[in-house]
Amino acid sequence: MKEGIIPEPVLAMPEPTLAMPEPVLVIAMAFLLVALVLTLFRLVKGPTMNDRILAMDLTASVAMGFILLYSMVLREGMYFDIAIVIALVSFMGTVAISTYLKIRR
């Protein structure tokens, strides 16, 4: 190797690009959209408070599904952390509301 010449890095990280989603991902997003619409219908129309709590929990799960599919389209793994945080907050919220309703009765 000659003196004064800086070698170029062997492994350079490519710039993230928005790739064309695969048909499976598009179909999965369509199913998640249908699930979200049905869940929001149950949230508004639900006859009991338990139905509404379940619908809120399912809405958080569907949102996690959208985030995970979006991360697969972008080929970025950093969005998995967001899905984990949503799952934890959703679980704590469901437990808190259920405990409140149990004490109230």
GIQUI-V419724 format. One record per residue. N is the residue number from 1. RES is the residue in one letter. PSI is psi in radians with two decimals (999 if undefined). BURIAL is b if it has 9 or more other C-alpha atoms within 8 Angstrom, else e. Layout:
n/res/psi/burial
N/RES/PSI/BURIAL
N/RES/PSI/BURIAL
This chain:
n/res/psi/burial
1/M/2.39/e
2/K/2.63/e
3/E/2.48/e
4/G/-0.08/e
5/I/2.17/e
6/I/2.14/e
7/P/2.56/e
8/E/2.58/e
9/P/2.47/e
10/V/-0.80/e
11/L/1.84/e
12/A/2.40/e
13/M/2.22/e
14/P/2.65/e
15/E/2.36/e
16/P/2.30/e
17/T/2.67/e
18/L/1.86/e
19/A/2.77/e
20/M/2.14/e
21/P/2.56/e
22/E/2.70/e
23/P/-0.55/e
24/V/-0.70/e
25/L/-0.65/b
26/V/-0.73/b
27/I/-0.71/e
28/A/-0.70/b
29/M/-0.62/b
30/A/-0.75/e
31/F/-0.69/e
32/L/-0.62/b
33/L/-0.73/e
34/V/-0.74/e
35/A/-0.66/b
36/L/-0.72/b
37/V/-0.79/e
38/L/-0.64/e
39/T/-0.73/b
40/L/-0.60/b
41/F/-0.76/b
42/R/-0.59/b
43/L/-0.70/b
44/V/-0.75/e
45/K/-0.30/e
46/G/2.20/b
47/P/-0.50/e
48/T/2.90/e
49/M/-0.56/e
50/N/-0.66/e
51/D/-0.69/b
52/R/-0.66/b
53/I/-0.77/b
54/L/-0.68/e
55/A/-0.67/b
56/M/-0.71/b
57/D/-0.71/b
58/L/-0.58/b
59/T/-0.71/b
60/A/-0.66/b
61/S/-0.69/b
62/V/-0.68/b
63/A/-0.69/e
64/M/-0.70/b
65/G/-0.74/b
66/F/-0.75/b
67/I/-0.73/b
68/L/-0.69/b
69/L/-0.67/b
70/Y/-0.70/e
71/S/-0.53/b
72/M/-0.61/b
73/V/-0.76/b
74/L/-0.25/b
75/R/0.78/e
76/E/2.31/b
77/G/-0.13/e
78/M/-0.31/e
79/Y/-0.22/b
80/F/-0.60/b
81/D/-0.66/e
82/I/-0.73/b
83/A/-0.65/b
84/I/-0.72/e
85/V/-0.74/e
86/I/-0.71/b
87/A/-0.74/b
88/L/-0.78/e
89/V/-0.71/e
90/S/-0.75/b
91/F/-0.80/b
92/M/-0.67/e
93/G/-0.74/e
94/T/-0.75/b
95/V/-0.72/e
96/A/-0.78/e
97/I/-0.70/b
98/S/-0.70/e
99/T/-0.72/e
100/Y/-0.78/e
101/L/-0.58/e
102/K/-0.71/e
103/I/-0.64/e
104/R/-0.55/e
105/R/999/e
